Amino acid sequence: MVYSTNPDFQYRYEEEQEPETLEPGKQDLRVLRDSKGRGGKTVTIVRGFVGTTADLEALCKKLKTRCGIGGSAKEGEILLQGDVRDKACEFLEKEGYRFKRAGG
């Protein structure tokens, strides 16, 4: 930010734009299991989603409903409680997403 003595000066903030959501067939998702740093609790992580936060949260909600568990979407990842990789992969395949299963 720059200081200006001009009373008509209006600083323009550069707004960070969200990437446009790719269609499911062009997404390249990774589905993996993790328990490090979570007090021994296992979670399923879906990462690699390219799109808006709203679309990420919508996909998270669908996955949570389909798997019957809790979870959250943050920082471009979907965290699902427990090891539900099979159900998550089944859902993503049905919806037409490209993905790879990782993590044992």
Legacy VTK file of the C-alpha trace (Angstrom):
# vtk DataFile Version 3.0
C-alpha trace
ASCII
DATASET POLYDATA
POINTS 104 float
0.000 0.000 0.000
1.231 3.490 -0.819
0.545 6.744 1.029
-1.075 9.483 -1.053
-1.882 13.085 -0.259
-4.486 13.115 -3.027
-7.932 13.218 -1.333
-9.514 11.476 -4.350
-7.078 8.553 -4.288
-8.668 5.152 -3.786
-6.413 2.188 -3.298
-7.354 -0.825 -5.392
-6.837 -4.113 -3.651
-5.746 -6.928 -5.869
-8.372 -9.585 -5.357
-7.125 -13.116 -5.494
-9.287 -14.934 -7.975
-10.320 -18.511 -7.417
-9.536 -20.939 -10.217
-12.436 -21.926 -12.404
-13.804 -25.366 -11.565
-12.734 -28.059 -13.993
-15.303 -30.581 -15.141
-15.107 -33.968 -13.376
-13.374 -35.736 -16.286
-10.519 -33.209 -16.224
-9.939 -33.312 -12.459
-6.917 -35.299 -11.253
-7.745 -36.315 -7.684
-5.794 -38.425 -5.195
-7.632 -40.490 -2.563
-5.453 -41.554 0.355
-5.558 -42.632 3.990
-3.638 -40.771 6.687
-3.346 -40.838 10.463
-0.179 -38.823 11.127
-0.635 -35.860 13.438
-4.244 -36.754 14.176
-3.888 -38.513 17.511
-3.991 -41.934 15.865
-7.334 -41.280 14.184
-7.568 -42.318 10.555
-8.883 -39.970 7.873
-9.424 -40.291 4.150
-8.042 -37.346 2.180
-9.161 -36.316 -1.292
-6.692 -33.831 -2.751
-5.998 -32.226 -6.099
-9.400 -30.588 -6.641
-9.163 -27.590 -8.978
-12.038 -25.156 -8.565
-13.886 -22.733 -6.370
-14.254 -23.169 -2.632
-18.027 -23.469 -3.035
-17.646 -26.370 -5.496
-15.114 -28.068 -3.206
-17.538 -27.806 -0.284
-20.385 -29.130 -2.452
-18.302 -32.188 -3.409
-17.351 -32.643 0.254
-21.011 -32.604 1.275
-21.886 -35.220 -1.357
-19.015 -37.460 -0.243
-19.960 -37.155 3.441
-23.570 -38.018 2.647
-22.600 -40.973 0.435
-20.135 -42.370 2.987
-22.353 -41.618 5.998
-19.581 -39.909 7.956
-18.337 -36.474 8.999
-15.600 -34.440 7.459
-14.544 -31.028 6.215
-13.176 -29.171 3.202
-10.294 -26.792 3.698
-7.151 -25.658 1.917
-8.116 -27.478 -1.276
-8.538 -30.867 0.425
-11.481 -32.904 1.592
-10.984 -34.704 4.919
-13.352 -37.590 5.637
-13.442 -39.312 9.021
-12.261 -42.920 8.967
-10.927 -45.137 6.193
-13.667 -44.802 3.570
-11.463 -44.926 0.464
-13.567 -47.667 -1.148
-16.818 -45.716 -0.830
-15.164 -42.435 -1.858
-13.587 -44.005 -4.951
-16.878 -45.668 -5.855
-18.691 -42.322 -5.632
-16.021 -40.417 -7.594
-16.059 -43.055 -10.341
-19.860 -42.879 -10.568
-19.708 -39.073 -10.843
-17.096 -39.261 -13.622
-14.069 -37.896 -11.737
-10.535 -38.950 -12.649
-8.705 -40.153 -9.561
-5.991 -42.416 -8.245
-6.146 -44.360 -5.028
-3.004 -44.068 -2.936
-1.800 -44.816 0.566
-1.945 -48.567 0.960
LINES 1 105
104 0 1 2 3 4 5 6 7 8 9 10 11 12 13 14 15 16 17 18 19 20 21 22 23 24 25 26 27 28 29 30 31 32 33 34 35 36 37 38 39 40 41 42 43 44 45 46 47 48 49 50 51 52 53 54 55 56 57 58 59 60 61 62 63 64 65 66 67 68 69 70 71 72 73 74 75 76 77 78 79 80 81 82 83 84 85 86 87 88 89 90 91 92 93 94 95 96 97 98 99 100 101 102 103
